Amino acid sequence: MYRPYIVCHMVTSLDGKVTGEFLNRPECEAATEIYYEMNREYKAQGSGGFICGRVTMEQSFTGGWYPDLSKYEPVKKHFGHYMNCWFDDLADANYFAISFDPKGKLGWQSNAIEDSDPGYGGAKIIEVLTEQVDPRYLAYLEEKEISYFFAGENGIEVPLALKILRDHVSPEFFVLEGGSIINGHFLRADCVDEISLVQAPVTADNDSKPLFFEGDIVDFKLFEAEQKNGTLVMRNIKEREE
């Protein structure tokens, strides 16, 4: 398997939802704290970082800010494709925030995550893009010294993106932390090796999103389950053909 091992790590409701108003209820506080604690444990175990989609990154880190691209000159195409861009300081980093941002809609203030949680703070940002991005956005990323690469023309090809990450930053595994759409992309691409769930004792409403949007049938085997502070914590490993 020439790609990083992928652990999908999420807080869920009893009915399998991962985003929604239920997360703000007191019943979810213990589950959320366990989730963050486990994320820090994954980092200590050698995780190369965390992978999120645009919406999750925006809600958790950028707050909806976006740069004024009118002051940037477009980055030129090279042989019909945008050139990938890797900054030298990546060689000194060992923990990354991998942002699947197909059209380049995230506004970063620096090239590393600014967060008080050591499971996130300091992670070097890498933008995964498609050729639908505004070429001026590339100039903005280069000004911020944010590394980026392309993994598709109209949509991100998950196996290609993971191969490029393996080639350039060489992690053994990453933690996939949603949301629902990107989780579904990874599952359909057969790129989820393990599912780590912290299940809060609450159900969600109709507007909440499932663990995998437009998922697929994939066989997993329960590897570990335990009760922690009133929540159920489970690890499920993908069944592999012999």
Secondary structure as UniProt FT lines:
FT   STRAND          5..12
FT   TURN            14..15
FT   STRAND          17..19
FT   HELIX           21..24
FT   HELIX           26..28
FT   HELIX           29..44
FT   TURN            45..46
FT   STRAND          49..53
FT   HELIX           54..57
FT   HELIX           58..62
FT   TURN            63..64
FT   HELIX           69..71
FT   TURN            79..80
FT   HELIX           88..92
FT   STRAND          96..100
FT   TURN            102..103
FT   TURN            118..122
FT   STRAND          124..129
FT   TURN            131..132
FT   HELIX           135..143
FT   TURN            144..145
FT   STRAND          147..150
FT   HELIX           158..168
FT   STRAND          173..176
FT   HELIX           180..188
FT   TURN            189..190
FT   STRAND          194..199
FT   TURN            206..207
FT   STRAND          209..210
FT   TURN            213..214
FT   STRAND          220..228
FT   TURN            229..230
FT   STRAND          231..238
//
